[in-house]
Amino acid sequence: MNSSRIAQRFLSLAWRASFLLCAFFTLVACGNRSSSLLSTTTTHAVRKSVIPRGKIQHVVIIIQENRTPDGLFQGLPGADIASTGRNSSGQLIPLAPIALSVHYDIGHTHPDFLKMYDNGKMDGADREAVTCVPGSNSCPLNPQFKYVTASEVAPYLQLAGQYTFADRMFQTNQGPSFPAHQFLISGTSAPTATAHRFAAENPGGVTGAFFYTGCVAPAGETVALIDPYGHYWFQYPCFEHQTLLDLLSANNVTWRYYTPSAGVIWTAPNAIQHLCVPDPTGTYCSGPAWAVNFGGDVMLWPPQILTNIANGKLRDVSWVIPSGQNSDHAQMNDGGGPSWVASIVNAIGNSPYWSNTAIFITWDDWGGWYDHVAPQIINSYEYGFRVPLIVVSPYAKPCYVSHVNHDFGSILKFIEEVYNLPSLGYADANADDLSDCFNFTQGSAAFRSIKAPYDAAYFINDKRTATDPDDD
């Protein structure tokens, strides 16, 4: 057995050992009150905040790309994870193992959502578009019905087993990355505060739209909007409304947005007009929020968060966007995502920040991969499919699976409550606040490092930030 396979086997055993250890401590703590290894809840009501002032002083939102619970967390005890799915012909398809890095991609536009959702039957994944690398023999049978092998995502499984995993986390929108990232900073992808239309897709119409979008998009680039009746409209992808970033700044709460590029569709602030002042060439965002010598609020090199943590310069609230290689996105990543996430968690866990930090690890959309849970539909664009959510904190409930309905607005609402901010009035207004994932009466739990093939030094020394212009 070669060294790579030995390492993968070791990591797979590590996450299982972590779960068993966590289960042991849960049983000791609970005495005879519970016979279950994992605590769960089935409450779905919006809760009154129970977040004590001062317990949480830092919030970090790590956003990965394009996965579902069924496709990434097979074997996680206590979680609602399916191992089979139905296609549009009514056939029961076993989910088959694949590597995290594959050479094909699955459609995850709003039309692809409607195909897979199929009026709540969740049997249309096989009708989603599939893009294969020409000549690579990359498209297997039933490409949408796959899950990533445990050895490749062992750090994720260790995190989910050691802390809190939410198996009812839904992306708020029914579409791909550009609108999803807007929801993750604003609770909406509407172009204005009074608009009744959502940005529904990634921008297009111009070559290279992935790299130069938002308020620095070239003339002729547009984004599709969907109205309450399901009709499409098109406009330039530059919006103007309040975001959580504005609420934080107005209340003297510091923030930073770590991202690989100023113009890409994953960089949400570039589509908000007052946050993105085009430079003289009209190519990149500039203005006071954007990084100058690693000093701005929008940081154009994701690994800088690792050095900021080490140097005691972590802002109160941080959004962390990966490079393409570390993103988990099909047909783009190189398998580094689980280590990338583990490096951030380990950096915080082994620092003074650990005692007062909440880390939310989520994925921006489902990526076209099969998932068996139908979302609640409240309008023509909300809600989307399940995405994973891991909550890491000394106050996160250990070995806990939450069955409460959460969405991207839940993360925003949690931040609003921690820092006593007003509501944006968008998805955050109706979302729960994730309080079921925490126990603030428990002591600040000691941190146990997450095992991963690559550490922080690897990412700090890796200067690649390239992303795929064909990504969506």
N, C-alpha and C positions, 0 to 999 in steps of 0.2 A: 504494500500500500504506500503511495507516494506521500510526501509531506503535506501537500495541500489537502488530500483526502483525510489524513490523520487529523489535521487542524479542524476541518469541517466536522468530523466525527466528535472531536473533543468539545466543540462549541454546542453541538446538538445535545450531548450528554450534560453540558453545563446548564443549559436552560431547564432541562428536566430536573436536575438536582436542585436548582434554584426554586422551582415550584414546590418540590417535596419539602425543602427546608422551610419555605414560607408557610406551607400548609401545617407543618409541625408547630410553628410558633403561633399560628392562628388558633389551633386546637388548645394549646397551652393557655393562651390569653382568654379564650372563651369558656374554658372549663367544660362543663356538661351542657351548656346552653345551646349548642348546635352540633349536629352530627355531620354537617356538610364541610368539606374541605374548603370550598369557596363561598364567601358571603355573596348574596345577590339581592337584588331588589326588583320589584315589578311595578313600582309606583311611576305614574306618568304625569302627575300634576306639576304645574309650575310652583316652585317653592319660595317662601320668604327667605331672604338671605340669612345665613348663619355664619358668615365669615367674620370672625373677630378682628377688630382693627389691630394692625401691626403684626399679625401672624404671618401674612404674606406681604413681602416688600418688593419682590421681583417676580415677574411673569415672563416666561419664554415660550413662544409658539414656534415649534419646528414643523415646517410644512414640507412633506414629501409628495410624490407624484403617483397618481393613477393606480390605485389598488383597492380591493375590497376585503372585508374580513374573511369571506370564504376562500379568497385567492391568496391570502398572506398568512393566515393564522390557523391553518389546519392543525388539529391536535391540541389546541389550547383548552385545558379543562374548564368546564363551567360556562364556556361561551357558546352562543347559538351559531354554530358553524356547520354548513352542509357539506357532504362529501359527494353528492350527486346533484344533477340539475336536469330540467326538462327542456328540450328544444321545441321548435315550432311545429314539429311533426308529432309531438307527444312522446317522443322517445326519452327514456331515462338514461342520462349520460354520466358515467362516473367521472369525477374530476381527476385529472391525471397530473403527475408531478412534472414540473419544468424548472429550469434555472431562473434566477432572478433576471439575468441578462439574456434576452432573446432577440432574434433578428426579424421580428414582425411586430406590427402594432395593430390595435383594434380600434375601430371607430368609436368615439365617445362624444359626438355632437348631440344636440338636442333631438334631431331625428333618430339617432341611434338609441337615445334614451327611450323614446316612444316605442321603438321596435322591441327592445328588451322588456320594457314594462308591460306591453301588450294588455292594457286595461287592467292591470293588477295581477295578471296570470304569471308574470315573470318567466315566460317561456320563449322569448324571442331573441335571446343572445346570439343564436346562430345566424340571425338575419343582419347583424351588425357588419359593417364593412371591415375587411382585413387587408392590411398593406404588408406585403412581403418584400424582402430584399431580393431583387432579381438575381436569379441563378444561384441562390444560396440554399435552396431546399429548406427554407426556414419555416414554412407554414405546415404544422402538423395537422393531423386529423382533429376536428373539433377544437380549433385554436382558442376559442373563448372559454372553454371549460377546463381550466388549468389552475393549479395552485403551486406556489413556490415551496420547494423542499425545505424541511425544517433546518437542515444544516446550514443553508445559505442565509436564513433569517434568524439564526439563533439569538443574536442580541435583541431583536424585537420580541421574541418569545420570552426571553429572560425578563425584559422590562415589563411585559404584559402580565407575566406570572408573579412577579415580585411586587408590583404595585397595582394600579387599577386599569382595567381594560373595559371600554364601553362598546357593547355589541349592538347598541341602537343609536349610533352616531350617524347622522345623515348629512350629506352635503346639502346646503340650502338650495342650491340651483340644480337644474336638470341639464347641465351642459359641461363644457370643457374648462380649461385652465383660466383663460382671461376673465370671464365673469366670476369664477370661483374665488380668485384672488381679490377681486373687488369686494365680494361678500366678507372676506376674511379681514378687511380693514374698515369696512363701512356698514356691513349688514345689508347691503344692496348692490346691485349692478345697474340701477337706474341712472340715466344721464343727468338728472336734476332732482332736487328735493321734492318737487311736485309732480314728477313724471309718473305715468302709470304704465310704463314699459320697462322691461329689463333687457340689458345686454345679454344675449342668449348664446353667442358663439364667440370664437376667436376672430379677430379682425382679419380681413382679407382684401383681395382686389389688387394688391400690389406685391410684386416679388420681394421677398425678404420681410414680410409683415411681422414675422416672429420677432425679429431683432429691433425694428423701429416702429413701435406702435404707441398708442396713447396720444399724448399731446405733442409728441415729436414724430408722429406718423407722417409719411409723405402724402402729398396731395393725391386724392383719388382713393386712399384707403378708407374702408368703411367697416362697420361692425353691425351685425344683424341684431335688431331689437324685437322682442315679442310682446304683444299687448295682452290684456286679460282674455281676449277672445281667440288667442292663438295666431293672430295675424302678424306678419313680419314687416318691419320697417328698417331703414338703413340710415346711418349717420356716421360722421367722422368720430373716431374713438377717443374723444377728449371730453370729459365730464366735469361738472362743477356742483358739488354739494359737500356737506360736512362729513368728515371721517372721524374715526376714533383717534387718529393721530392729532387732529385739531383739538379734541376734547382733552387729550393728555397734555398738550402744550399749554392750553388755556388754564389748566389747573396745576401747572408747574410739576407735572409728572414727566420724567425724561423717557425718551424712547429712541429706538434705533431699528432700522430695517436693513438687514443684511441680504444682499442679492448679488448675483454674478454679473449683471449688466444693467445699464441705465434704461435700455429701450425694450427689453424683452417682455412678453406677455405675462410672465410671472412677477414682474415688478409693479405691484399695484399702484404705488404713488405716481407713476408716470402717466396715468390716465386721469388724474385729478388736476384741473387747470391751475388752481392756486398753489399746488405743491410742485408743479413742473413748469418752470419758466424755460422755454427753449434757449439753448446757447446761440451765439451769433450765427452759427452754421445751420441752426434748426434741426440738428441731428440728435442732440442729447439734452436731457433735462439739466438745468442749472438752478441757481437760486440758493437761498440760505439752507435749505434742507439737505442739499446734495453734498456728497463727500468731497472734501478738499484735503489732501494729505491724510486720509483716514480720520477726518475730524467731524464730518457732517452727520446728520441724522439718518441719511440713506447711505449705507456702506457698500461700496461696489467690490467687495471681496469677502465671500462668506466665511472663510477661515479666520477672519479678523475677530470673530466672536470668541474664538479660543484664546487668543492673546489678550483680548479685553478682559476676559474672566481671570486669566492668570495675573494680570496687572491691576486688578481691582477696579476696572472701569466698565463693569456691566451696567447698562442703563436699567431703569425701573421696569420697562416693558420692551421686549425684543421680539421681532419677527425674523425667522431664519429661513431663507430660501436656498436650496442647494444648487450646485453646478449640475449640468446635465448628467455627468458621470455618476454623481452621488444621489440622483433624484428618484431612483426606482422606476423611472419611466421606461416602458418597453421600447425596444429598438434604439435606446440611447444610453442607458446606464451601463456601468462596467462592474456592477456588483458591490460597489463601495458604500451604498446607502446605509445599511445596518451599522457598519463601523463608523460612518460619519455621524449618525445620530448618537451612537454610544459615546463617541469622543466628546460631544457637547455635554451629555449627561454626566459623564465621568469628570469632566472639567469642573462642572458646577458642584457635583457631589463631593469632590475632594477639595473644595474651597470654602471659605467662610460664608459664601452665599447659600450653601445648602440649607441652612437652618430656617430660611425665610423665603424660599423660592417654590413656585409652582411651574412645572414644565408640562406643556400640552404638545403631544406628538400626533399629528394627523396627516391625512393625505387629501389633496385638493379635489380629486374626483375619482370616479370608479374605473376609468381607463378602458371601459368596454369589457372587463372581466366579469364572468358570471357571479351573481350573488342571488340568494334565494329569498331575501326579505323585501317585500313590497313597501315602498314609502307611502306615507300619507300625502295625498294630493290636496293642496289648498287653493291653488290657482294654476294658471297656464305654465308656470315655471318653478314652482316650489311644491314639495321638496324633491331632492334628487335621491340617488341610491345611497346605500350605506358606504361609509369609509371607516377605516379603523381609527380609534382614538385611544391613546395611552396617556394616563395622568401620572406624573412622577413628582413626588414631593415627600418631605418627611411627614406630612400630614395626609398624604394619599392613603386611602384604606388599603392595607396589604392583602394580596391574594384575592382581590375583589373584582367581580364582574358586574358592571352596571347594566341593567336592562331598561333604564330610563331613556326616553327619547331626547336626544341632544341634536344640535345642528351647529353650524358655524356661528350663529348668533349667540349660542351658549357661551362660547369663549369670550366674545365681546362683553356679554352681560357679567360674567365673572370679573373681568377687568374693571368694569364700571363700578361694581360693588366693592372691590378691593380698594379702589382709590376714590370712592364716594363721588362718582361722576354722574351727570344726568344721562338719561337714555338717548341714544341717537334716534330712536323712534322707528327703526327699521326691523330687521330680523331679531335684533337683540330685545326688542320690546316684548315679543311673545315667547321667547326662548326661556328654558330653565337656566339656572346659574351654575350647574355642575356641582352643587353642594352635596349631592348624594355620594360623590366620589371622595369626599374628605371627611376626616374625623379630627376636628381641631381640639378635642379634649385629650387626645392621645399625646404622649410625649413626642418630641422631635426625634424620629427614628434615625439611628445611625445609618450612614450610607454604605452600601455594599457595591463594589465596582462591577460594571457590566463587561463581560469578556467579549472581545472582538478581535478580528485579525489585524486591524490597523488602529493606531492610536492617534492622538492629537498631532504629534510631530509629523506624522505622514501627511496629514491634510495641510498643515501650515507650510510644509515644504513643497507641496504639490501646487504648482502655479496654474494648472488647467482650470479654466472657467467656461470652456466652450459649451455651447448648446446647439441643438440641431435645428436649422432653420425650418425644417418641415414638421417640427413637433407641434402637437396640439394638446 
